[in-house]
Amino acid sequence: MATTVKPAWLFVPGDRNDRYTKAAERSDVVIVDLEDAVSPAHKADARKAFLEFQNSDEALDPTKTVVRINPVGSEWFHSDLKLLSELPGSGYSVMLPKVEDTEALEHIRGLKVYALIETVKGVVNVDTIAAHEGVTGLMWGAEDLFASLGGGHSRTAAGDYRAPAVYTRARVLMAAKAHGKLAIDSVWTDIDNLDDLGVEADDAVNCGFDAKALIHPKHVEVVRDAFRPSGEQLEWARGVIQAASNADAGAWTYQGQMIDEPLLQQARNILARA
């Protein structure tokens, strides 16, 4: 089964190593982005910046660092792989974008891989991708998905996801959980709308996502608050666990509510996030 992780995963542009330290201080996991956040003209600069930083006294903790490289087949992919082989220390994870099949994963061996599902083919093949032994977790991306569909924006004017995004989010979550892998929810792009971010993060944790990717430091505490059980939730969960230890039936009553194995597991899940 997937291990427990902390929930706030913050992207930082690979060519802005002046932001690395603050990103690490404010988040749970730093995603150093060599792909979308870096223009083609600055790809080499980003690799150099990251390598130099990791060879300095300020180096990011490899076990809390994910490197989003460029896709298989791109002109920068092999240079990104070379960079990974040159990094000091061990424990880095890789986020591979636009994964469409397991063949793409064969290019990366010996590293923990987070497969980013953000194309139509990736969604169709997500179960086989999740089952691959090299995959640690799955994340999904809405805007690249809609581009591959030939569509427009992934959200309605009201801010709700359109049907293909809702479907993909659920499919990626189900595939990850079916194969014991981590599930990372997609980013929230409306930077100043923290209230609706909180609603979406609350939905993510209640659906079973393990973490949420972020693009701005101000989103970190909102996501942490959503994933952190409330005092009321903890009291309920502990009470259910205690009642279960005294129960001699498959179902019993706690605070007027019928409790059986599914609700008992929900209580365990709440305590695991505490």
C-alpha positions in Angstrom: 0.0 0.0 0.0 1.0 3.6 -0.5 2.8 5.3 2.4 1.5 8.3 4.3 2.8 11.7 3.0 2.3 15.3 4.0 -0.2 17.1 1.7 1.3 20.4 0.4 3.4 19.9 -2.7 4.7 23.2 -4.0 6.0 23.8 -7.6 9.0 26.1 -8.0 10.5 27.1 -11.4 13.7 25.3 -12.0 15.5 28.3 -13.2 14.7 30.3 -10.1 17.0 28.7 -7.5 16.6 31.9 -5.5 13.1 30.6 -4.6 14.1 27.1 -3.6 14.8 27.7 0.0 11.6 29.6 0.7 9.6 27.0 -1.1 11.1 24.2 1.0 10.5 26.2 4.2 6.9 26.8 3.4 5.8 23.4 1.9 6.0 19.7 2.6 7.5 18.7 -0.7 9.1 20.9 -3.3 8.5 20.1 -7.0 11.4 21.6 -9.0 9.9 22.2 -12.4 12.1 21.9 -15.4 9.1 21.6 -17.7 6.2 24.1 -18.0 7.6 26.7 -15.7 10.8 27.1 -17.8 10.8 28.5 -21.3 12.7 26.6 -24.0 15.4 29.2 -24.0 16.1 28.7 -20.3 16.0 24.9 -20.1 19.8 24.5 -19.9 19.9 27.4 -17.3 17.4 25.6 -15.2 19.4 22.4 -15.1 22.5 24.3 -14.3 20.8 26.3 -11.5 19.4 23.2 -9.9 22.7 21.2 -10.0 24.6 24.2 -8.6 22.1 24.6 -5.8 22.2 20.9 -4.8 26.0 21.1 -4.6 25.8 24.0 -2.2 25.4 24.2 1.5 21.7 25.2 1.0 20.8 22.0 -0.9 17.2 20.8 -0.8 16.6 17.6 1.1 16.4 14.9 -1.7 13.8 12.9 0.1 11.4 16.0 0.1 12.2 17.0 -3.5 10.5 15.9 -6.7 12.0 16.9 -10.1 9.5 17.4 -12.9 11.5 16.7 -16.0 10.5 17.2 -19.6 8.4 14.5 -21.4 9.8 11.4 -23.1 10.4 12.3 -26.7 11.1 16.0 -26.0 14.4 17.5 -27.0 15.3 18.1 -23.4 14.4 14.7 -21.9 17.9 13.1 -22.2 19.6 16.2 -20.8 17.2 16.0 -17.9 18.1 12.4 -17.3 21.8 13.2 -17.4 21.1 15.9 -14.7 19.5 13.4 -12.5 22.5 11.2 -12.7 24.8 14.1 -11.7 22.8 15.2 -8.6 24.6 14.6 -5.3 23.0 12.4 -2.6 20.1 10.0 -3.1 16.3 9.8 -2.6 15.1 12.1 -5.3 11.8 11.4 -7.0 10.9 12.2 -10.6 7.6 13.6 -11.9 7.3 12.5 -15.6 4.7 14.5 -17.5 2.4 13.4 -20.2 2.7 9.7 -19.5 0.6 7.8 -22.0 1.8 4.2 -21.6 4.2 2.0 -19.7 6.8 2.3 -22.5 7.5 5.8 -21.4 8.3 4.5 -17.9 11.0 2.1 -19.2 13.2 5.1 -19.9 13.5 5.8 -16.1 14.7 3.0 -14.0 15.9 3.1 -10.4 14.0 6.2 -9.4 10.7 6.8 -7.7 8.4 8.1 -10.5 5.2 10.1 -10.2 3.4 9.7 -13.4 1.5 12.8 -14.6 -1.7 11.8 -16.4 -2.7 14.7 -18.6 -3.6 13.4 -22.1 -6.4 11.4 -23.5 -4.2 8.3 -24.0 -2.8 8.6 -20.5 -6.4 8.5 -19.1 -7.3 5.5 -21.2 -4.2 3.6 -20.1 -4.1 4.8 -16.5 -4.6 1.4 -14.9 -1.6 -0.2 -16.6 0.5 2.9 -15.8 -0.5 2.7 -12.1 0.3 -1.0 -12.0 3.9 -0.4 -13.2 6.5 -1.3 -10.6 8.4 1.9 -11.1 5.4 4.2 -10.3 5.2 5.6 -6.8 2.2 7.7 -7.4 -0.1 9.4 -9.9 -1.0 13.0 -10.5 -3.4 14.4 -13.0 -3.4 17.7 -15.0 -6.5 19.4 -16.3 -5.3 22.0 -18.8 -3.0 19.8 -20.8 -5.8 17.2 -20.8 -8.3 19.7 -22.4 -5.7 20.7 -24.9 -5.3 17.1 -26.0 -9.1 16.9 -26.2 -9.2 19.9 -28.5 -11.2 21.7 -25.9 -11.0 25.0 -24.1 -10.7 25.8 -20.3 -11.2 22.9 -17.9 -13.5 24.8 -15.6 -16.9 26.5 -16.2 -17.4 30.2 -15.5 -18.6 29.2 -12.0 -15.3 27.5 -11.3 -16.5 23.9 -11.5 -14.6 21.3 -13.4 -16.1 20.2 -16.7 -17.1 16.6 -17.1 -13.9 15.2 -18.7 -11.9 16.7 -15.8 -14.2 15.2 -13.2 -13.9 11.9 -14.9 -10.1 12.0 -15.1 -9.7 13.1 -11.5 -11.8 10.1 -10.4 -10.1 7.6 -12.8 -6.6 8.7 -11.6 -7.6 8.4 -8.0 -9.2 5.0 -8.4 -6.2 3.6 -10.4 -3.7 4.9 -7.8 -5.6 3.4 -4.9 -6.3 0.1 -6.7 -2.6 -0.4 -7.0 -1.5 1.0 -3.7 0.1 4.1 -5.1 -0.1 7.7 -3.9 -2.7 10.0 -5.5 -1.8 13.7 -6.0 -4.6 16.2 -6.8 -4.1 18.8 -9.5 -3.2 22.4 -8.9 -5.5 25.3 -8.1 -4.8 28.2 -10.5 -7.0 31.0 -9.2 -4.3 32.3 -7.0 -6.2 34.7 -4.8 -9.3 32.6 -4.4 -8.4 30.9 -1.2 -12.0 30.1 -0.1 -12.8 27.9 -3.1 -9.3 26.4 -2.9 -10.2 25.3 0.6 -13.4 23.7 -0.7 -11.6 21.8 -3.4 -8.8 20.7 -0.9 -11.5 19.5 1.5 -13.1 17.5 -1.3 -9.7 16.1 -2.2 -9.0 14.7 1.2 -12.5 13.3 1.6 -12.2 11.6 -1.8 -9.0 10.0 -0.7 -6.2 12.0 -2.4 -2.9 11.9 -0.4 -1.7 15.4 -1.3 -2.4 18.4 -3.5 0.0 20.1 -5.9 0.3 23.9 -5.5 1.6 26.8 -7.6 1.7 29.5 -4.9 3.1 29.6 -1.3 -0.2 31.2 0.0 -2.0 28.0 -0.9 0.1 25.8 1.5 -1.7 26.5 4.8 -5.1 26.3 3.1 -4.3 22.8 2.0 -2.7 21.8 5.2 -5.8 23.0 7.1 -8.1 20.9 4.8 -6.0 17.8 5.2 -5.6 18.2 9.0 -8.5 16.5 10.9 -10.5 18.8 13.2 -10.8 18.3 16.9 -14.3 17.0 16.4 -13.2 14.5 13.7 -10.4 13.2 16.0 -12.8 12.8 18.9 -15.2 10.9 16.8 -12.5 8.7 15.3 -10.9 7.8 18.7 -14.4 7.1 20.1 -15.1 4.7 17.2 -11.8 2.9 17.6 -12.4 2.5 21.3 -16.0 1.3 20.8 -14.7 -1.2 18.3 -12.4 -2.7 20.8 -15.3 -3.4 23.1 -17.7 -4.6 20.4 -18.4 -8.3 19.9 -20.5 -7.9 16.7 -19.8 -6.9 13.1 -21.9 -3.7 13.6 -22.6 -1.7 16.7 -23.9 1.7 17.7 -21.7 4.7 18.6 -23.3 8.1 19.5 -26.6 6.9 17.9 -24.9 6.0 14.6 -24.5 2.5 13.3 -20.8 1.6 12.9 -19.5 -1.2 10.8 -16.2 -1.9 9.0 -16.4 0.9 6.4 -16.9 3.5 9.1 -14.2 2.0 11.2 -11.8 2.3 8.4 -12.8 5.9 7.9 -11.9 6.5 11.6 -8.5 4.9 11.0 -8.0 7.1 8.0 -8.7 10.2 10.0 -6.2 9.2 12.7 -3.6 8.5 10.1 -3.8 12.1 9.0 -3.5 13.5 12.5 
